Amino acid sequence: MQSNFVDYVKIFCKSGHGGAGSAHLHRAKYIPKGGPDGGDGGRGGHIILRGNAQLWTLLALKYSKHNKAENGQPGGKQELTGANGADLYIEVPVGTIVKDENGNIVGEITKDKEEFILLEGGKGGLGNSHFKSPTNQTPRYAQPGLPGKEANFILELKLLGDVGLVGFPNAGKSTLLSAITSAKPKIADYAFTTLVPNLGIVKYRDFQSFVIADIPGIIEGASEGKGLGHKFLRHIERNSILLFLIPADAKDYYQEYQILLNELNKYNPELNDKDRILAISKSDLLDKELKEEIRKTFPENFKLLFISAITGENLIQLKDELWKLLH
């Protein structure tokens, strides 16, 4: 079954041509030589990106890859200006980055209803009324409208979440998300049950809340294109805090943590500068002695939480720690 989540798409855009100016000469019953009265042509339509907080995927653009704005209308007699071509608005999710064909960033949408002109429409031509002078009282020419612009663009979506869940497949990320938010991610006892990022809102005290994103499982070599995680590493760049999850049944807790850090560092070294918390999930499988043994595998004073989405162990404390880092 094809997923509705699309976070990467290529589109072609073409703005409208400007309308031609008019070279009309005024004629009336009692005014045989009224002179030039040609109006200006209208502007061609712009291609405009607009943020829409209700969207969470670029799916619509996958089936609408050719986008063309209207042309401006030509000018008319009596110095009437032609109508501007209608602007074409392309609505995209908040967090969308726009790149040119060479991969250079040309703009991004970070707020709801924020607008960004991707391509400007062609300017309308001037009518002949602009060119009359004492030495040329009846100009019989006008400007043509300027052509619109066209280009291919790459749109990338980077989900805006306050907290990003990072961990290997089956680390319990989806289970934790369902326990502390109202999100309903797919949960099963096999790897890669999460094939697309999931977002959930964590309700905190006094009507406060923050957004947490469940990123599909990363494996060793993800930054080099292995597994599924490499497709979604871009979303981690948008998260303010990274919550690392390592399951209680892991073979080597510290080594898994280092592998995850290494993959993020290979993808983007700036990710190392983000605040992070490490939690051992499924801790209902551990007794007190095992927890102490696990703590000893990490450096002294290392911040480590033992949590369980099943029993609720330390989930309130986890929310408190995340809130403190966010504020």
Helices and strands as residue ranges (DSSP letters): E 8-14, E 47-51, H 59-62, E 66-68, E 88-92, E 96-99, E 105-109, E 115-119, G 128-131, E 150-157, E 163-166, H 173-180, E 198-203, G 205-207, E 209-214, G 222-224, G 229-231, H 233-236, E 241-247, H 253-267, G 269-273, E 275-281, G 283-285, H 288-296, E 304-306, H 315-326
